[in-house]
Amino acid sequence: MGDFFSVHCKRVNLYFKRMVFPRANRLFLILLFASVFYFYCTRIPGYGIAHRVILIGADGVTAEGMEKAGMMNLKRIMSEGAYTMAAFGIESSQKAPIWATILCGAGPEQHSVDSNDWTITQRSFEPTDMDYDGYFPNIIYLVHERKRRGRCGIFYDWPGLINLVNLYYLNAYEPTTSMDVTLKKAMPFILQEEPVFAFLYLGHADEMRITYGAQSPQYIDALKQVDAKLGVLMNELRTNNINDYTHILIVSGHGGTVLHRDGKSSPELVYPWIAWGSGIRQNHRIQSEVHLYDTAATIAHLFGLQQPPSWIGRPVNEIFKSK
């Protein structure tokens, strides 16, 4: 909220300077505006309530797979939070464009990541907005720039993920070879270094889906393993008493098909999208439309940060309890 507040106070001050108010009166009016604005922002559900956000990329988890695998830990998180099984993605089925969309609050047309071969030096076109190093400004950039004392880290078992992120904004980034190692590397960072933002990418289920198929025993077993890791994470948060000021978003990068009310299905890719934490509605199935690029916008809202104008995502306001 401080970022949004300071920008608008400067605008109000400039406006009053152009008028004929004496300096003392101008200061009074600015303070009056600040009070009204602060009251307004504190009435916005979910705005600026997060101390820490953990984004979990449970790649390959689908609604159909959840039912077959059981996934009781994930279902418990859903019962304690807000969720949809039908968040809309993008046309691409490649990992890099999908996860760039989740992190960037925008689609490939904006962030320019259009294939798994994308790198900052090898891209088909330039993004619509760039930081100093040519990357589209994603949620990690936003947290680093607006929360100067906040630490950020990512832990991932898909090597291509790191190409999407400007390393300058990271305090920790750990490539791993398995979910076990990912969690083992991430937990000390989360529990001891108290980061503002952590991103855990778990790609095992998606790899099994690609290799053996969505109906295979290997894929279902992989989903059970993902669920077990989610259980370990939640238990660690509760044991160390940091769950009360931690918000978690769980997003899948590859989903299922849309089932319409008339019983017919369409080939649109849809994704599980789950939010959990203080101030989040419990056991609430989201009724409004959710897109993957809304993920970064929702995280920015939780932190009370004004999102860049180049983002097309919007906070999923339905998930928040009314004040």
N, C-alpha and C positions, 0 to 999 in steps of 0.2 A: 504494500500500500504506500510505503514511503516514496517509491519511485514515481508512481502515478500522482501522488499528492504534490511533490516538489515541482513537477512539470507544470501542473495547473496553477500553483501559486505564482510561479514565474510569469505565466501568461496573464494572470490577474494583475500582478504588479506592473507589467508593461502596459496593460490597458489603462490602469489608473494614472500612470505617468503621462500618458497622452492627453489626459483630462486635466482639469485645473484644480484638482484637490490639493490642499496643503499637505506637506509630508506627514504630519501627525494624523490627519484624517485618513490619509492613504494607508497608514499602518493599521489604524483601527479597522478599516474596511477589509484589509487583507486578513487580519486576525478573525474577523467575523466570518469571512468566506471560509477560512481554514476550519473553524469550528463546525460550520454547517456541512462542509465537505467531509470532515472526519465522521460526523454523526451519520451521514448518508452511507459512507463506505462500511461502517460497522454494522449497518443494517442489511448489507448484501450477504445472503447466505453463502457460507463457504469461503468468502473472500479473505485471504491472508491468515487462514487458521492453521496452516501447516508449519511445523517445525522441521520435519524431515519427510521426504517422499522417496519411496523405493518403487521403481518401475521394474516389473518382472516380465520379461519376454518369454512366455511359455509357448514357443513356436510349435505349430502343428497340433495344438489342442483344439478339438472341435466339439460341438455339442453332442454329436453322435458318438464320438469316441469317449466322452465323459461318461455317458450312460453305460457303455459297454465295459469300461474300466472301473466304474464305481466312483473313484476320485473323491472320497469322503472328506478329505482335508480341503479340497477346493470348494466343495459344496458347503462346507461349514463357513468358509470365508464369504461365499455368496450369501448365506443366510444372515451373516453379520454385516453385510454391506449392500451396495446397489450394483445391479448387473444387467447385461443384455447378452443374449447368445447370437445377436444378429447385427453387430456393428459392421457398417459397410466399409469395404476396402477400396483398392484401386484396380485398374484393369490388369496391371502386371502381376504375374505370379512369382517373380523373382524376388529373392530375399532383400537385396540392397534397396530397390525402390520402395518396398513395403516398409522396411524399418526406418529408412530416411523419412518417409511420410509420417510415421509415428513420432519420431523425434523432432521433426521440423515444423509440425503444425501446418503443413502445406503439401501439395501434391508434386509429382515429378515435373509438371509444367513450371512450377516455381523453384523447387530445389535442384532440379536438373539431373538427379540420379535416376537414370533410365535403364540400367542393367547391372548385373553383378560384376561387370568389368569396369565399372565407373571408378575413377580416382580423381583427385583434385587436379591432376595434370593431364588426364585423359577423359574428356567429357565431350559430348556432342554439342552442347550449347551452354551458355553461361546462365547461372541462376538469376532470378529477378532481383535478388538482394544478396549482398555479400558482406562478410566481415573483412578485417584487414588482410587475411590470408586467402580470401576467395571462396570461403565456405558459406553456404546459406546459414543464417543465424538460427540455430536450433535451441531446444530448451536448455541444453548444457551451457551454451553461450549466454543465454539470458540469465540463468542462475549465477554464473561466474561474474558477469558484468554488473548485475544489480544487487547481488548479495556477496559483497567483497570478501567477507570472512568465511563464507560457506565453502565447504570442501565437496568435490564431486568425484565420482569414480564409476568405472564400468568394468564388468567381469563377464567374460563371454567365451563360448566354445565354438564359435564360427569365425574364422580368421578374417573374413571380408568385412566384418562389422566395423573394425577400427578405421577403415577407409572413409567412413561416413562422418567421422568426428575430428575436429581440430584438437590435437593433443595439448595445445597450449592451455585449454580450459580444464584439463583433468589433473587431479591430484593423485589419482591411481588408475591404472588400466592394466588388467591382467588377462592375457589370453590363456585359455586352459584347453584340456583335451577331453574333459568329461564334466557332467553335472556335479559329480562329487567334488572335483577339484574347484569348480566354479564357486560352490557354496563354501568350501573350506577357505578359499582366498577371500571371499566377500565378507564373511561373518566378522572377522577381527576388524576389518575396516569399518563396518557398520556399528559394532558394539564399542570399539575403543576410540576410534578417531572421530566419531559423531559427525558424519557427513550430512550436508543438507540434502544432497541428491545422490542416489546410487541406482545403477541400472544393471540388472542381472539378466543375461540372455541365456536361456536354456534351450538348446536346439536338438536334443537327443530324439524327442518324439517325432519331430519333422524329418529327421534323417531316416528313422525307421519307416515312416510313412512313405517317403520317396523310394527307399530301397525295397521294401517288402509289400507295400500297399496298405490302404486304409482299413482293410478287413483282416489283416494278418495278425497272428498271435504276437509277433515281435512288436508291432505297433501298439497293441493294447498293453503289453507288458511295459513298454516305454512310458505310456501314459501313467501307469501305476507308479513307476519310478519318479516321474515328475511330481505326482501327488505326494509321494513320501518326502521329497525335498521341500515342498511347500509346508508340509507339517513340521519338519525340522526348523525351518525359518520362523514360523509362527511361534513355536515353542521357545525358541531362543529369545525372541522379542518379549514374550510374556515373562520368561524366567528372569530376564535382565531389566524388567520394568520399564521398557522404553516403548511398549506398544501404545501407551496412552497418547504419545505425541509423535507417532509415526503414521503416515498415510501410505497405503499400498495401492498401486494400480497394476492389474494383471491383464496383459493383452496377448492375443495369439496373432502370429503373422500369417498363418494359413488356416482357413476355416472350412465350412461346409457350404451347402446350398440353401437358398431361401425357400421355406415352406409357406405358401400363401394360404389365406383363409379358405379358399375353395379346394384345398387339398392338393393342389398342383405345385410343383417345384420349378424353380428357374435356376439357371447356371450361375447366378450372381454369387460371388464369393462373400461370405459373411464370417464374422469373427467373434469369439467370446471377448467381452470387455467388462472388467470388474473393478469396482472401487471400494476400498475398505479404510476405516479409520474414524476418529472422533469427528462428529459433525456430519457424517455420512448416514443417509437413511439406511435402516436395517431391513434385510429380507425384502428388498424393493426391486422388482423387475422394471427396468427403464422402459417407458412407453414412447418417449420421443426418439427421433432418428439420431443415431450416433455414427460418426465416421472416424476412421483411424486417425485422421489428422486433428481430431478434437482432443486427442490424448495430451499433446503438449500444451494446448490452450487450457485444459482443465488443470494441469500441474501449475501453470503460471497463475491461474486464478487462486489455487490453494495457497500459493506463496504471496499473493497480493501484488503480483508484478504485471505491469502493462505489457501485453504482447506486442511484438513488432507489427507494423502495418502490413508487411508482406505475408503474414500468416493468413490462411483462409479458415483455419479451425476456430471453433467457438467452445467455450466451457460447457460441459454437460451439467447445466444448473439444476436439472431435475434430481440429481443425486444428493443434493444438500438438504439438511434439515432446515426448516424455517426458523428464523430467530424470533 
